Amino acid sequence: MHLIKRILFLIIFLLPILLSAQNVDDVVKKYVVFTGGKSNWKKTKTLKTSGEYGYGGIKFPFTTYSKAPNLYKFVVSAEGKYYAQSFDGEKGWAIDVFKNETSPRLLMGSAASAMANEADVELENIFVDYKLKGHTITLEGKDTIEGMSCFVVKLIRKNGEVETYYFEEQTSALIMKVAKSKNTELQGATLKTIYSDYRDVNGIKISFKSVSKSNDQIILEVFIERVEVNKPIDDLEFQFKR
């Protein structure tokens, strides 16, 4: 009887570990396939998106520019003023004309690639070749998000940042991401971002709507209206200029 109890205990204790070892790669592979597959991501060299941000109850038109591997820029404008932030692969810069800044500020260190719109500077889906990129993942179990059963995957980036992803069990779509905010004004607050309205654009699938909340308060809403794939973008678009 004691032996049976011991065996049951070992099964209960080891089962999550065994499931993680066997299934976590399957979960993220299915997600990569859902978003278009590895080969289509490798073919994607530039992305330009435009639409509307909802921030602080106000809506602003935006444009983002992405170029592989890690050049990124976004511009938000309203009433003749704008905010722009960019990363050129090594350093970043930002200018806030809403606050009457007349020249861009150079950003270094972690601030250089920490975008105020919470976006990654890397164009490629983070789970494509995640091991080669130096990231690690574990399967944390299941949870119900927005009424959908989801696999929960924890990702530890190469730089030590921890993020949790929730993939819908049936479709493998990313439903929610939980991570510390990259916006320095939010002082490391935890954001829950819900993704929806997935659409296929030139072979890759993109969420056209996302809503980021902190303590149930909406911080940022993103409504994409247009996506352009593999249109030429000059490197000068991302570079720091006085």
C-alpha positions as CSV (number, residue, x, y, z in Angstrom):
1,M,0.0,0.0,0.0
2,H,2.8,2.4,0.9
3,L,4.5,1.5,-2.4
4,I,1.4,2.3,-4.3
5,K,1.1,5.7,-2.5
6,R,4.8,6.4,-3.3
7,I,4.3,5.6,-7.0
8,L,1.2,7.8,-7.2
9,F,3.1,10.6,-5.5
10,L,5.9,10.3,-8.0
11,I,3.5,10.3,-10.9
12,I,1.7,13.5,-9.6
13,F,5.0,15.2,-9.0
14,L,6.7,14.2,-12.2
15,L,3.8,14.5,-14.6
16,P,4.0,18.3,-15.1
17,I,7.7,18.0,-15.7
18,L,7.2,15.3,-18.3
19,L,4.4,17.2,-20.0
20,S,6.5,20.3,-20.2
21,A,9.5,18.4,-21.7
22,Q,7.2,16.7,-24.2
23,N,4.7,19.4,-25.1
24,V,6.0,22.9,-24.8
25,D,7.8,22.8,-28.2
26,D,4.6,21.4,-29.8
27,V,2.6,24.3,-28.4
28,V,4.9,27.0,-29.8
29,K,5.4,25.2,-33.1
30,K,1.7,25.1,-33.6
31,Y,1.6,28.9,-32.8
32,V,4.4,29.6,-35.3
33,V,2.4,27.6,-37.9
34,F,-0.8,29.6,-37.0
35,T,1.1,32.8,-37.6
36,G,2.3,31.7,-41.1
37,G,5.1,29.3,-40.4
38,K,8.9,29.7,-40.0
39,S,9.6,30.0,-43.8
40,N,7.2,32.9,-44.2
41,W,8.7,34.7,-41.3
42,K,12.2,34.2,-42.8
43,K,10.9,35.7,-46.0
44,T,9.5,38.8,-44.2
45,K,12.1,41.5,-44.3
46,T,10.0,44.6,-43.7
47,L,6.7,45.5,-42.1
48,K,4.9,48.8,-42.2
49,T,1.7,49.2,-40.2
50,S,-0.7,52.1,-39.7
51,G,-3.8,52.6,-37.7
52,E,-4.9,54.2,-34.4
53,Y,-3.7,54.0,-30.8
54,G,-6.0,54.6,-27.9
55,Y,-4.1,56.1,-25.0
56,G,-5.5,57.9,-22.0
57,G,-8.9,58.0,-23.6
58,I,-7.6,59.8,-26.6
59,K,-7.0,58.3,-30.1
60,F,-3.9,59.0,-32.2
61,P,-3.0,57.9,-35.7
62,F,0.2,55.9,-35.8
63,T,2.7,54.4,-38.2
64,T,5.3,51.8,-37.4
65,Y,8.3,50.7,-39.5
66,S,10.1,47.3,-38.9
67,K,13.1,46.0,-40.8
68,A,14.8,42.7,-40.1
69,P,16.5,41.8,-37.9
70,N,15.8,44.6,-35.3
71,L,15.3,48.0,-36.8
72,Y,12.1,49.6,-35.5
73,K,10.4,53.0,-35.4
74,F,6.9,54.3,-34.6
75,V,5.4,57.7,-35.0
76,V,2.2,59.0,-33.3
77,S,0.8,62.3,-34.4
78,A,-2.1,64.7,-33.6
79,E,-2.9,68.3,-34.3
80,G,0.4,69.1,-35.9
81,K,2.5,67.5,-33.1
82,Y,4.0,64.1,-32.8
83,Y,6.0,61.6,-30.7
84,A,8.6,59.4,-32.5
85,Q,10.8,56.6,-31.1
86,S,13.3,54.4,-33.0
87,F,16.0,51.8,-32.6
88,D,18.6,51.3,-35.3
89,G,20.0,48.0,-34.2
90,E,22.5,49.5,-31.7
91,K,21.1,52.7,-30.2
92,G,17.7,54.4,-29.9
93,W,16.3,57.8,-29.9
94,A,13.0,59.6,-29.1
95,I,11.4,63.0,-29.6
96,D,8.2,64.2,-28.0
97,V,6.9,67.3,-29.8
98,F,3.8,67.1,-27.6
99,K,6.1,68.2,-24.8
100,N,7.7,70.9,-27.0
101,E,11.0,69.0,-27.6
102,T,12.7,70.3,-30.7
103,S,15.4,67.7,-31.2
104,P,15.6,63.9,-30.5
105,R,17.1,62.4,-27.3
106,L,19.6,59.6,-27.6
107,L,18.6,56.5,-25.8
108,M,21.2,54.0,-24.6
109,G,21.2,50.6,-22.8
110,S,17.9,48.9,-22.1
111,A,16.0,52.1,-22.8
112,A,17.2,52.1,-26.4
113,S,15.0,49.1,-27.4
114,A,12.2,49.6,-24.8
115,M,9.4,51.0,-27.0
116,A,6.8,53.2,-25.3
117,N,4.2,51.4,-27.5
118,E,5.2,48.0,-25.9
119,A,6.3,46.6,-29.3
120,D,9.4,44.3,-29.8
121,V,12.1,45.8,-32.0
122,E,12.7,42.3,-33.5
123,L,10.6,41.8,-36.6
124,E,10.6,38.0,-36.6
125,N,8.2,36.2,-34.3
126,I,10.0,35.6,-31.0
127,F,9.2,31.9,-31.0
128,V,10.9,31.2,-34.4
129,D,14.2,29.6,-33.5
130,Y,13.8,30.7,-29.9
131,K,16.6,28.4,-28.7
132,L,19.1,29.9,-31.2
133,K,18.1,33.4,-29.9
134,G,19.0,32.3,-26.4
135,H,15.5,32.2,-25.0
136,T,14.1,29.4,-22.8
137,I,10.4,28.3,-22.5
138,T,8.4,26.1,-20.1
139,L,4.8,24.9,-20.2
140,E,3.1,26.1,-17.0
141,G,-0.2,24.3,-17.5
142,K,-3.6,25.5,-18.8
143,D,-5.9,28.4,-18.0
144,T,-9.1,29.9,-19.3
145,I,-8.8,33.4,-20.9
146,E,-11.7,35.2,-22.5
147,G,-13.7,32.0,-22.2
148,M,-11.1,30.0,-24.1
149,S,-9.0,27.1,-22.8
150,C,-5.3,28.1,-23.3
151,F,-1.9,26.6,-22.9
152,V,0.3,28.8,-20.6
153,V,3.9,29.2,-21.7
154,K,6.6,31.1,-19.8
155,L,9.4,32.6,-21.8
156,I,12.6,33.8,-20.3
157,R,14.4,36.0,-22.7
158,K,18.2,36.0,-23.2
159,N,18.4,39.2,-21.2
160,G,16.5,37.7,-18.3
161,E,13.1,39.3,-18.9
162,V,10.2,37.0,-18.1
163,E,6.9,36.9,-20.1
164,T,3.9,34.6,-20.0
165,Y,2.0,33.7,-23.1
166,Y,-1.5,32.1,-23.4
167,F,-2.2,30.1,-26.6
168,E,-5.7,29.1,-27.4
169,E,-5.8,25.3,-27.3
170,Q,-7.9,24.7,-30.4
171,T,-6.4,27.3,-32.8
172,S,-3.0,27.9,-31.3
173,A,-3.7,31.7,-31.5
174,L,-2.0,33.9,-29.0
175,I,-4.8,35.2,-26.8
176,M,-2.9,37.0,-24.0
177,K,0.6,38.1,-23.0
178,V,1.6,39.1,-19.5
179,A,4.8,41.0,-19.0
180,K,6.3,44.1,-17.3
181,S,5.7,47.2,-19.3
182,K,8.6,48.5,-21.5
183,N,7.3,52.1,-21.2
184,T,9.4,53.8,-18.6
185,E,6.5,56.1,-17.6
186,L,4.7,53.0,-16.3
187,Q,7.6,52.1,-14.0
188,G,7.6,48.4,-14.6
189,A,3.9,47.8,-14.1
190,T,2.6,44.4,-15.2
191,L,0.6,44.6,-18.4
192,K,-1.9,42.0,-19.6
193,T,-2.4,42.3,-23.4
194,I,-5.3,40.7,-25.2
195,Y,-4.9,40.0,-28.9
196,S,-7.7,39.5,-31.4
197,D,-8.9,40.1,-35.0
198,Y,-6.2,38.0,-36.6
199,R,-5.8,38.5,-40.4
200,D,-3.5,37.0,-43.0
201,V,-1.2,39.4,-44.8
202,N,1.2,38.1,-47.4
203,G,1.4,34.7,-45.7
204,I,1.8,35.9,-42.1
205,K,-1.0,36.3,-39.6
206,I,-1.2,39.5,-37.6
207,S,-3.5,40.6,-34.7
208,F,-5.2,43.8,-35.9
209,K,-6.4,44.6,-32.4
210,S,-4.7,44.5,-29.0
211,V,-5.7,45.9,-25.6
212,S,-3.2,46.3,-22.8
213,K,-4.4,46.6,-19.2
214,S,-2.8,47.2,-15.8
215,N,-4.9,46.4,-12.8
216,D,-7.9,46.2,-15.1
217,Q,-7.3,49.7,-16.4
218,I,-6.9,50.1,-20.1
219,I,-3.4,51.6,-20.8
220,L,-3.1,51.1,-24.6
221,E,-5.4,50.0,-27.4
222,V,-4.0,49.3,-30.9
223,F,-6.2,49.2,-33.9
224,I,-4.3,48.3,-37.1
225,E,-5.9,49.5,-40.3
226,R,-3.2,48.7,-42.9
227,V,-0.1,46.4,-43.2
228,E,2.5,46.5,-45.9
229,V,4.9,43.6,-46.2
230,N,8.3,43.6,-47.8
231,K,8.0,47.2,-49.1
232,P,11.5,48.9,-49.2
233,I,12.4,50.9,-46.1
234,D,15.7,52.8,-46.1
235,D,17.9,52.3,-43.0
236,L,18.0,56.1,-42.7
237,E,14.4,55.9,-41.5
238,F,15.7,54.5,-38.2
239,Q,18.9,56.5,-37.6
240,F,19.4,59.2,-35.0
241,K,19.6,62.7,-36.5
242,R,20.1,66.0,-34.7
